Amino acid sequence: MSVVFRRVTGMTAEEPSEIRSESTAEPPPGTPPDPYLNPRHLSLVKPPLADFYDAIKDADREINQATARRAAAIYTAQRVLADVGRARAEAAERAGGPRPPWSPEEATKEEFTCEVGALLRLPRRTAETLIEASRILAEDLPVTRDALASGVISYRHAQVIMEQAWGIRVDDDPEASARARAVFEEVLVPDAEVLTVAKLADRARRVRERTHPETITARHQKSVEDRHVVFQALNDGMASLYLTGDAEKVQAAYHRTLDTALTLQGPEESRTLTQIAADVLTDVLIGGVTPDGLGKGVAAQVNVTVPVLTLLGKSEEPGYLAGYGPIDPDTARRLAAGAPSFTRLLTHPETGVVLSMGRDTYKPPAALKKWLEVRDETCTFPGCRRSAKRSDLDHSAEWQHGGETDAMNLAHLCPYHHAVKSYTRWTPRHLGDGRIEWTSPAGYSYIVEPSADMRPPRKPKPEPKPPVPFVDVWNLDPEPDDTDDPSPF
């Protein structure tokens, strides 16, 4: 059976479909009777349903083409700024003098990465991935790039091809790498036009294994360096923890967790197996130790902010778990009641923290550091989610240039964005209420809001007193009823 798609013309979303009162269309021979929907019913719709599907397909094609244009624009900007970086490096070399920790080429590259991330509201790693994907599409995967530009595959399909193609390379033989990628593309791109993303990913892994010029042993030795753990916040007080590492170790950890959970099942156990497994894993990670004894005595330190009325049971306002977000009142009260691995911070109008040391000292006192940690919660560069605990407390206006040790001049920056602030043209400015305005080298402005409003509540202004009535002491007599009467004097 063939399906013909037709473009929708002359109809807007506000216009209802017309229904014809009569139709002579008959269902094809052999069509089973359907009392709810059959070709006769479909023939009553004008324009035909195929026109709606055609509109969906056209819109999807336009989205795919737009992502190809975005990739081309990013790649072009990247090449232009690479030339700028080289020119800055040459000028710095001619000028002589001390060299900064970041070379001009590196500073220009990181400026561009931060610019793209802030412009598209992407975290640093995602921006770096997008920039590198744009380069790979332009330089290494021409067939995938053309398919995306024509709209026949989506960017998600292109990402699957790129993710597998990134690893098809041999460091000492770029020509062999290029030939292997060309074969990989030739097989995968036609499949991308008809398969779902999940099915394409499965096929791409198989094709990559057959076309890769290196053995899987050599590749694994390189890939093991990329092991990592990722935390992701979810809704309703939940979160996920993702572990990427050696397949045999991750699988062994999974089976050990599951086996332990199985031993805890019994007639008195109301939890499901998956619930027990989740509890076992979190209990081991929080309170357990490694086989060689590492981790003994180490407990997770987390800040939980609890409104005073919630703590007293007079309000159901949620608490706030640093690095995650709102949590239910019962959990907040339980954590504040005495859990040793949590720092309890009660929101109160008057904290008593000294918020400024002026020029008296460079190092902020402990109370001010804790106050700022709660206020910022994360690195204060646009889009960065690095925990304040793992970030530097930085003077926005440099201490050596007259900056003060003040809450309105201190902010947390992760090591990377601390270097961005020091060695590139990104500049911060405190707005006086916990907000920080960042100005990019391109002149764009981004305002970062504080994670917690630590200002004391504003006192309500007193109601203005009613104005004193005006009394004309020179004319206390009432006006005459008849203004036409002449004055007796």
Buried (B, 14 or more C-beta within 10 A) or exposed (E): EEEEEEEBEEBEEEEEEEEEEEEEEEBEEEEEEEEEEBEEEBBBBEBBEBBBBBBEEBEEBEEBBEBBEBBBEBBEBBEEBBEBBEEBBEEBEEEEEEEEEBBBBBBBBBBBBBBBBBBEEBBBEBBBBBBBBBBBBBEBBEBBBBBBBEBBBBBBBBBBBBBBBBEBBBEEEEEBBBBBBBEBBEBBBBBBEEBEEEEBBEBBEEBBEEBBBBEEEEBEEEBEEEEEEEEEEEEEBEEEEEEEBEEEEEEEBEEEBBEBBEEEEEEEEEEEEEEBBBBBBEEBEEEEEEEEEEEEEEEEEBBBBBBEEBBEEEEEBBBBBBBBBBBBBEBBBBBBEEEEEBBBBEBEEEBEBEBBBEEEEEEBEEEBBBBBBBBBBBBBBBBBEBBBBEBBBBBBBEBEEEBBBBBBBBBBBBEBBBBBBBBBEBEBBBEEEBEBBBBBBEEEEBEBEBBBEBEEEEEEEEEEEEEEEEEEEEEEEEEEEEEEEEEEE
